[in-house]
Amino acid sequence: MGRLTLIRHGQSIWNLQNRFTGWIDVSLSAQGVKEAQQAAALLTEQRFDLAFTSSLLRAQDTLYEVLRQNRHCNHYLRVHETGREWYEHFKARHHYAA
């Protein structure tokens, strides 16, 4: 049976200021980065076939942390929403036996 994992982005700078962000592209706060890293630690063993986010950087940066720490994810490719242009990737720093 399949599994759907939903994750909310970490705290944004505007969340910290108690401001509504909506579709304004606001970055994660320092606390938001820590929250993303904490979520990633909880999902280290979770296998993901696909991962999607909105085009907002706070969502993409949260997912980046989750996939960067995931033991089953050996690459990450961020694709521009309209141009499908590659602009960021990582290769796993660690290698685990399958």
Backbone bond lengths (Angstrom), bond angles and torsions (degrees), N, CA, C in turn:
res aa  C-N    CA-C-N  psi(-1)  N-CA   C-N-CA  omega(-1)  CA-C   N-CA-C  phi
1 M - - - 1.444 - - 1.519 108.91 -
2 G 1.317 116.43 139.89 1.460 122.23 179.25 1.521 112.13 -73.24
3 R 1.305 114.72 166.01 1.462 121.19 179.80 1.526 108.33 -134.73
4 L 1.303 116.33 134.94 1.452 122.53 175.39 1.521 108.03 -109.18
5 T 1.305 116.82 124.17 1.459 121.97 179.00 1.520 108.03 -113.20
6 L 1.324 116.71 122.55 1.460 122.05 178.28 1.524 108.64 -111.57
7 I 1.317 115.76 133.11 1.459 121.22 -179.06 1.525 108.08 -132.32
8 R 1.301 116.16 133.61 1.454 120.29 173.89 1.521 107.69 -90.32
9 H 1.316 115.96 148.09 1.462 119.82 179.18 1.520 110.58 -63.00
10 G 1.319 115.79 159.00 1.455 121.25 176.01 1.524 110.48 -69.62
11 Q 1.306 115.15 175.15 1.467 120.99 -178.41 1.531 110.31 -58.01
12 S 1.316 115.92 131.99 1.462 119.96 175.54 1.528 109.34 -93.71
13 I 1.301 115.84 169.48 1.464 120.49 177.73 1.523 110.30 -59.87
14 W 1.330 117.38 -40.29 1.468 120.14 179.92 1.526 111.06 -72.86
15 N 1.344 119.27 -33.50 1.467 120.08 173.78 1.523 109.47 -57.24
16 L 1.321 115.63 -42.93 1.453 121.67 179.59 1.534 111.11 -59.37
17 Q 1.323 116.05 -35.86 1.463 121.93 -179.04 1.533 112.29 -89.18
18 N 1.347 116.47 5.53 1.465 122.59 -178.47 1.526 111.92 59.39
19 R 1.323 115.58 39.66 1.462 122.06 178.49 1.522 108.53 -111.28
20 F 1.310 117.30 144.15 1.459 122.71 177.68 1.526 108.84 -77.25
21 T 1.324 116.79 128.05 1.462 120.02 -177.86 1.514 113.06 -94.65
22 G 1.330 117.80 -40.21 1.466 118.73 -175.92 1.512 110.14 56.42
23 W 1.320 117.21 -127.73 1.457 122.02 -179.28 1.522 113.02 -94.91
24 I 1.345 117.33 9.26 1.461 119.88 174.64 1.529 107.32 -68.60
25 D 1.318 117.04 132.21 1.466 121.56 -174.74 1.525 110.48 -85.71
26 V 1.319 115.89 86.18 1.461 123.27 -177.55 1.524 108.81 -104.36
27 S 1.302 116.80 137.01 1.468 122.57 -178.43 1.522 112.29 -73.85
28 L 1.318 115.00 165.89 1.459 121.34 173.47 1.520 109.98 -67.58
29 S 1.313 116.08 146.10 1.464 121.49 170.18 1.529 107.78 -79.90
30 A 1.319 116.60 173.93 1.477 119.74 175.91 1.525 109.71 -59.57
31 Q 1.333 117.07 -40.17 1.466 121.24 176.60 1.527 110.63 -64.10
32 G 1.333 116.86 -37.99 1.463 120.95 178.44 1.510 112.78 -62.97
33 V 1.323 116.64 -37.42 1.467 120.95 176.07 1.529 109.32 -64.94
34 K 1.322 117.04 -43.65 1.473 120.66 177.39 1.528 110.72 -61.28
35 E 1.333 116.96 -41.45 1.474 120.40 178.89 1.518 110.92 -63.97
36 A 1.325 116.82 -40.42 1.463 120.29 177.42 1.526 110.43 -63.15
37 Q 1.308 116.74 -40.74 1.464 121.00 178.29 1.525 111.58 -66.66
38 Q 1.337 117.07 -36.14 1.464 120.74 176.87 1.531 110.71 -66.77
39 A 1.330 116.98 -42.57 1.466 120.49 176.72 1.518 109.84 -61.85
40 A 1.317 115.88 -41.74 1.465 120.58 179.17 1.525 111.37 -60.51
41 A 1.323 116.60 -41.11 1.468 120.55 179.28 1.524 111.29 -62.57
42 L 1.323 116.66 -34.99 1.469 120.62 178.69 1.531 112.18 -73.29
43 L 1.322 116.84 -22.76 1.467 121.12 -174.97 1.528 113.11 -110.24
44 T 1.304 117.18 17.07 1.460 121.84 -177.56 1.525 112.55 -56.09
45 E 1.320 117.73 -37.37 1.468 122.06 -176.10 1.527 113.37 -93.88
46 Q 1.326 118.05 -5.92 1.471 121.87 -177.86 1.529 109.93 -73.04
47 R 1.322 116.70 129.52 1.470 120.38 175.35 1.523 109.13 -87.65
48 F 1.320 115.46 131.47 1.466 121.68 177.10 1.527 108.80 -117.31
49 D 1.326 116.65 129.28 1.466 120.29 173.54 1.525 110.33 -83.98
50 L 1.317 115.93 -40.42 1.464 122.92 179.21 1.512 109.09 -142.98
51 A 1.312 116.00 154.61 1.456 120.74 175.67 1.520 108.27 -142.02
52 F 1.312 116.31 134.51 1.459 122.03 -179.44 1.521 109.85 -129.83
53 T 1.313 115.98 148.58 1.458 121.23 172.03 1.523 108.44 -136.70
54 S 1.310 115.00 172.13 1.458 119.44 169.77 1.527 107.57 -71.99
55 S 1.295 116.89 179.91 1.462 120.93 178.84 1.527 111.85 -82.32
56 L 1.327 117.56 -0.86 1.464 121.21 -177.83 1.533 110.86 -77.18
57 L 1.319 115.81 136.16 1.463 120.71 -176.63 1.518 113.32 -60.42
58 R 1.332 118.66 -35.62 1.469 119.80 -178.86 1.528 110.85 -63.35
59 A 1.316 117.41 -35.74 1.464 120.95 177.08 1.528 110.45 -73.01
60 Q 1.318 116.35 -42.86 1.461 120.13 -179.88 1.521 111.65 -65.53
61 D 1.321 117.15 -39.69 1.466 120.23 179.53 1.529 111.69 -68.78
62 T 1.315 117.37 -33.57 1.469 120.91 175.59 1.526 109.92 -65.34
63 L 1.325 116.39 -48.13 1.465 119.61 178.69 1.524 111.34 -62.62
64 Y 1.318 116.73 -38.45 1.459 120.44 178.31 1.531 110.64 -55.23
65 E 1.323 117.10 -46.42 1.466 120.55 179.60 1.529 111.01 -62.53
66 V 1.334 116.38 -42.74 1.467 120.37 -179.32 1.528 110.63 -61.12
67 L 1.326 116.90 -46.92 1.459 119.96 -177.24 1.528 111.85 -74.84
68 R 1.324 117.88 -32.46 1.461 121.46 180.00 1.526 110.91 -63.32
69 Q 1.317 117.18 -36.21 1.467 120.88 -178.50 1.532 112.99 -90.47
70 N 1.315 117.47 -7.83 1.459 120.72 -174.90 1.527 110.82 -74.33
71 R 1.320 116.83 129.54 1.470 120.37 -176.45 1.523 112.86 -71.35
72 H 1.325 118.42 -16.13 1.462 121.53 -178.55 1.525 112.25 -98.70
73 C 1.300 117.77 -7.22 1.464 121.42 -177.88 1.519 108.68 -101.00
74 N 1.314 116.72 116.28 1.459 118.67 -178.45 1.527 112.41 -106.78
75 H 1.321 117.70 -0.05 1.458 119.80 173.51 1.519 109.88 -157.17
76 Y 1.302 114.39 160.23 1.462 122.20 -179.58 1.508 106.21 -144.33
77 L 1.306 117.00 133.36 1.450 121.51 179.32 1.507 108.10 -131.46
78 R 1.313 116.50 121.65 1.463 120.89 177.25 1.518 107.01 -98.91
79 V 1.311 116.19 125.25 1.454 121.86 -176.00 1.517 108.91 -112.79
80 H 1.326 116.13 135.71 1.459 120.44 177.78 1.515 109.44 -64.98
81 E 1.317 116.31 137.33 1.458 122.14 -172.83 1.528 113.42 -58.12
82 T 1.329 118.30 -42.47 1.459 119.47 -174.53 1.518 113.34 -98.54
83 G 1.325 117.25 -39.29 1.451 120.05 -174.04 1.513 114.49 -92.22
84 R 1.345 117.19 -9.44 1.459 121.20 -176.57 1.519 111.29 55.77
85 E 1.327 115.91 31.59 1.450 120.29 -179.60 1.525 109.65 -90.95
86 W 1.309 116.02 137.19 1.454 121.13 176.32 1.513 107.74 -71.45
87 Y 1.319 117.94 135.05 1.452 118.45 174.10 1.515 115.19 -142.86
88 E 1.300 119.68 -3.20 1.463 118.98 173.57 1.523 108.73 -161.58
89 H 1.303 116.24 144.39 1.463 119.76 175.75 1.517 109.17 -157.48
90 F 1.289 115.86 167.75 1.455 120.46 170.01 1.508 107.65 -143.43
91 K 1.287 114.77 157.64 1.453 121.44 169.39 1.506 105.97 -116.70
92 A 1.297 115.74 142.28 1.471 121.35 -174.98 1.516 111.29 -53.31
93 R 1.330 115.31 140.53 1.463 121.36 176.28 1.514 110.67 -81.59
94 H 1.313 116.11 -15.56 1.451 120.80 -176.50 1.521 109.17 -126.20
95 H 1.280 116.48 154.47 1.465 121.39 177.82 1.529 107.59 -127.77
96 Y 1.308 115.40 125.28 1.455 121.37 179.74 1.526 109.07 -115.44
97 A 1.283 115.73 149.54 1.467 119.91 174.15 1.518 107.92 -71.78
98 A 1.295 116.55 140.20 1.478 121.13 -177.64 1.497 111.99 -71.19
